[in-house]
Each structure stands twice: as structure tokens, then as C-alpha cells.
């Protein structure tokens, strides 16, 4: 009897030892997939998506990929307009299940340590998205019944929706902070809005240094966050000289001794144009209290830039290199989205960032 048990142990050990640790497997089944239609595997190299493999769905919507990777990394399984993030390393045998008709692109992933962590994050995210979807459905139904009361219905339901959104952001941030040794945590921190969670992201980058050697996406993130430190609140605003609207040059040093709002915007940026009336209001209220504005355009079309200034009544100083986000000053200030703004004190220190609407007016009232 003892000999039989010993043989069974040998058989089990031999079976498990045959697992190929030089590759990983991602397999699964998608509900509502069209048989013989294509499904793709992509790799993510920093900000570049690289096609790695493709196959077709079986009659049951099943698929399988086998690939290798130098270390734990991000991969994307894609079909049609549906994309699903996976984290894998060699030796993993990952199962991916999804319904292609799910508007929220919910999916389940299992079979490896990182996959299980990613599933934990997805479960949290999906719970909030389900509640937000329910509120959206209630809103659509109410507006369909009373289309003339849309604004009132919006005012009534928006706080519930916003509360769920804040809850989702808090939960994602908590997950990231608790999983600094996992790429799932890194994925979580990148789900957040950089303008709203800048300090959280900078702190997170410091915590994960050295945790994922050789991972291009992590290295790129840490590099960006390191550069972002130079334009955080409390730092001296980097000096610059750029072409002005009138054909001359405009420099940051010209405004020393004043409170200055550096406003990055563009004529083609709808959120910027929608925010401009608030900036105009702030300028009119505080321009005689040692406050001024320097608008920096990321336009490429000088005529569109000039027209937007005239149309929106932006009567302060303006400069721009007409290079979109390739502008040297935009890079120096780590601008990746607009509108973006920096409030500089008379000594040249950054004292606030990305103040909008009433926030800007309230901060200026308190400061000036």
C-alpha cells in the first residue's frame, strides 16, 4: 500500500514538473463571439502596443495563446472593439472569460498570482461601474418621461453618481497602495486621473523603484514622475522664453514680483474654451491686485489661436511655439493634458495647480 502511494507521488510530481516554465499560456472563452473571427494578443512596450499573435475563435468562442516574456508584463487580448488587460509571466496558465456584449467590458481572469490580483481589482471596479450604470439607466428613464426637466433630474441624480465615482477612485488608489509589489497595483494607479492624483502618483513611483526591473512601462512611469517633481507645488517654476503673440518674445522672468497664472490651453480644446469664461472672470476681479495671466497655446494654427483669443476675450499676455504637445515649454512643465495651469507667487514659486472655476476665484481671494 505504501509503495502504491509512493508511486502516485512520483507520477504527480512528474506531471507537474513537465509544465513549460519558458512560456505562458492565455486561454479562454468569450460569450457571443463569432466563430472563426479573429482574436489578437498584443504586448505593451511602454506607450507602444505591439502585435504578438493572432488566432480565431472556435465554435464555442474558445481561443488559446502561447508566448514567452523576459519578465512579468502587461498583455492585451483584443477582438473587434473589445480589449482585455492581462498580466503574465512565463509559467503562467491564465484563463480569461468575458461576454462580448458587456458594455462595461467586464471580464474574469484567473490561474496565476498576478491574474488573481488583477481579478480582485476588476471585481472592485465592476461593482462600482454596475452601480453607476444603474444610476445612468434611472437618469435616462426619467429624462425619457420628462425631457423638459432634464437639468433638474441631472441636479438630483448627479450627487449619487459622483459619490460612486469618488468611491471608485478611492478604492483603486487603496488597491494600488496595498500592492506595490504587484503589476496589478501599477495598473491601478494608472487608472486614476493624473491631474487629480498627481501627488499620489509621485509617491507611488518612489515606492516601486526597483520592484520591476526591465519593465519598460514601469521605467517610463518612474521617469515621468521624477520629472513631474520639478513642477510640483513648492518648487520654483522653470524659466522659459517663447514667441509672443505680437511676434516678440515673452519670458517667465518678466512677471517676477507678480502673482501669475500660467494657463496652458488651445483653440481646439473644448474643455479649455469652456473654462475660459471663468479665467476671464478671475482676471477682471484681480488684475489690479498684483495678479496677471500668461496664456500658453498648444495650437499649431496661428490664425485659429488669434481668433480664439479674440472670440473669448482673453485680454492678457500670450505666447506659443505652435508645436502642439511637442512645445519645449509644455515638455518642461510636463503637460500631457489641457487645460493645465500653474499659479506662481511673486518669488517665482508654484503655489497651486489646475485650479478651475470657483476654486481659482476662492484661492485668489484668500491669497490676494
N, C-alpha and C positions, 0 to 999 in steps of 0.2 A: 504493500500500500504506500509505504514511504517512498519507494522507488518510482511509482507512478506519479506521485505528487512532484517529485524532483524533476522528472521528465517534462511535466506540464510547465514548470517554471522555466526550464530551458527553452521550450517551444515559444512561450510568451515572450521571453527575453529576446530570442532570435527574431521574432516577428517585429517587435518594437524597434530593434536595432537596425532593421532594414529600411527604416524611414530615411528618405533622402534629405540630409541637412544642408545640401548645397543649393537647394531651390525652395521656393514656397509655392503653394497651390491656393488659388482663389476659385471656388466653385459655388454654384448656387442655382436658384430657380426664380424667375420673375413671373409673377401672375400677369395675365393679359399680354404676354409677349407674342409677337407674330413669329410662328415657326420659320426657320431659315433666314430670318432677318439678322442683321449684323449686331454684334456687341464687341466693344473695344476695351482694351486695357491701356491706360496711359500712366506714364511716370511723371512726377513733378520735380523738376530740377530748378530750385529757387523759384523764379517767377515764370519759368517756361514749362509748357506742357509738352511732353514727348510721347508720341505713339510707340507702343511696345509690341502689341499683339492684337489680333482680332480673331473672332470665330463666329459661328452662327448658332442661334437658339435651336434646341431640339424641339420635338413636337410638344413637349411638356414645359417648354420655356427654360430648359436647363443649359448651363454653359460651364466651361472649365478653362482656367488659365494656369500655366506653369511657367514660372520665371525665376530669375535669381537677382539678388541685390547685394551690394557690398556691405550694407548695414540696414538697420531698421529705417523705413522710409515711407513716404506717402505714395499712394497709387489711386487711380480713379477708374472705376468701371462705368462705361458710358454706352447708352443706346438711345438713338433718337435725341430728344431733348432732356432725357433723364441722366443724371450723373450722381454717382455714389462714391464717397471717400472711403478708402480703406488704408489701414496702416499694417505693414507686413515686414517680416524679415525671414531669411532662409530658415527652413524647417517648419514654418507655419503651415497649417492646413485650415484655411479660413472658409467659412460658409456665409454666403450673402443671400438674403431673402428680401424681396421687395415686390410691391404691386405698382406696375407702371401707370396705373390710373390715379394714384395718390398724388393730389396736387401739392402736398407738403413735402413730397419726395422722401417720406419716411421709409426706413429700412432697418433690418436687423442684421448684425454681424457677430460671429462667434468663432471659437476654435483656436484662439491664441490669446496671450496676455494682453497685448495691445488692442486686439479686436474686442475683447471683453470690456476694456476700459472705454473704448470708443462707443460701444453699445450702451454703457452707463450714461455717457454724455448725451447720446441720441435720445435715450428714453426720457431724460430730463427735459431736453429741448422739445421733444414731441408732445409732452404733457402740456407745456405752456402754449405751443402752437395750436393744439386742439382747443384749448380754452379761448384763445384769441380768434380762432376760426369760428367758434360758436358765437362769439360777440359780433363778429363781422356778418354772420348769417342773420342774426337778430336785427342788426342795423339795416341790412339790405331788405329784409322783410318789412320792417317798419317804414322805410322810405318808400317802398312799393305801394304801401297802403296810404301813406300821406306824403306825397312828393313835395308838397308846398312847405312841409315842416322839416325839411332835411337838416337845416342848420340847428334847429332846436334838438332834434334827435341826436345829431352829432355831439352837441354840447352835453347831452345827458349820458351818452354811452362812452365818449372818449376817455373819461377818467378810469373806467373799468379796463378798457383796452390798454391804456398807458400803464396802468398798475401791473398788468400781466407782462408787458414789455420790460418794465423795470425789474420785475421779479425774475424774468428770464436772464437779463444781463447780470443780475446779482448771482444767480445760480451758476452761470457759465464762468464768471470770474472766480467764484469759490472753488469750482472744479479745477480751474487752471492752477490756482494757488496750492491746492492739495495734491497736484500731480505734476510737479516739476521734474520728476524722473521719467515721465511718460510723454511720448509724442502726442498723445491724446490731449494732454494739458496744453501743449503748444498749439495744437489745432483749436482748442477752446479759446485761448487768449486772442487768436486772430479772427474769431467770430465777432469781437467787440468793435465798436466804433472808435477808431484811433483818436479822434478829436475829443471824445468824451472820456476816454480811459487812457490818456497819454501817460500819466504818472504810473498807473498800474502796469502798463506795458514796459516802461523803462525799468521798473523794479523787477518785473518778471524776467527780463533779459539778463539782469545781473545774477539772478538765482540759477539760471540754466546754463551759464557759461561752463563749458567743459563736459556737459551732460550728454551731448550728441555729436561726438567728433566725426567730421566728414560729412555731416548732413548740410547740404547747400542751403536749404530753406532756413534752417536754424541759424546758420552762419550769416546769411543775408539779414535776418531779423535783428540779430545782435548788433551787427554793423550799423543798421539804420537807427536802432535805439541809442547806440553810443553817440551817433551824430546828433540825434534829437536832444541830447542833454545840453548841447551848446546853445539851444534856443528855448530852454525852459524858463519858467518864472524864476526870477532872481539872478539870471545870467545877464551879462552885458550884451546888448543887441549887436550882432555882427554889422560892421560898417559896410557900405557899398556905394557905388556911383553908377547910375544908369541913365540912359537917354530920357530927357523930359518930354513932355507933350509939345512944348514950343520949339523943339529942335536942339535945345541946350542940354546941359547935364544937371542931374539932381542927385545929391548925396545925403546920406543919413546925418552926417555931421552938421549939416546946415540947420538942423532942427534942435540941436543941443540947447538946453535951457527951457524947453517947452515939453508939455505932455503931448505925445504924438501917437496917433493911431495909424499903424501901417496896415492898410487894407488890401489884401490880395484878392483880385476879382477878374472878371472878363465879361465882355458884352454878350457872349454866347451862353453864359452861365445863368440859368433861370433862377436858382436859389439866390445868387448874388444880386440879381436885378430886383428880386422880391424883398431883399434885405436893405437895398439902397435907401428907401424912404426913412427907415429907422436911423441909418447913418447920417442922412441929411438932417433929420430932427436933432440928433445929438450935436452935430456940428453947429447948427444955428443956436442951440442953447448954451454951448460952452466955448465958442470961438473967441469970445472976449475975456476968457478966464485962463489964458495961457495954454490953450488947447488948440491943436490943429490936426489935420489928416493928410497922409500921403497915400494916394491910391496907386497900387502897382498892378498893372494889367498883364494878364497872360494871353492877351489877344495875339493873333498873327496879322490881322487885317487892321491897319491903322485907321481907315475910314470908319469901320464898324466901331472901333474903340472911341473915336471922337464923337460919333453920333450918339453912342450910349451915354457919354458924359453929358452932352447937351440935353438929351431927352430926359435923363434922370436928375438933372440939376446938381451935378457934383462939382461945386464951385471951389474946390481945394486944389492942392498941388497933385500932379500926376506924373508917373514915369512908367516905362515899359520897354522891354527888349524885343517885343514882337516874336517871341520864341516859344509860346505856349509853356508847358511844364519844363522845357529844356532851358528856360531862363536861368542864368547864373545866380541871380538873387533868389529865385524860387528854390533852387537847389540848396543854397546857403541856409535858407530858413526852413528846409525840409518840408516844402509844400507838396502834398500829394492829393489834396482836395481843396476846392474853393466853394464858398468864401472861407478864407482864413484871415485872422487878424491878430496883431500884437500891439498892446498898449505899452508905450515906453515912457519912463519918467524923465524929468529934466536932466538927470545924471546919465541917461542912456541905459538904464536897467529895464528889463522886461518885468512889468508888474501884473500883467493879466494877458490871457489869450482867448481868442474866439468868443468874445462877449457878443451877444445878439440882443437886438430889440431893447426891451425894458431892462435887461441885465446890464447893457452898456450904459444906459442913462443912469441907472441906480449907482453903478460903480463910479462914474464920473461925478455924480452929485456928492457921494461920500468922500471921494479923493480930492476934488477941487473946492 
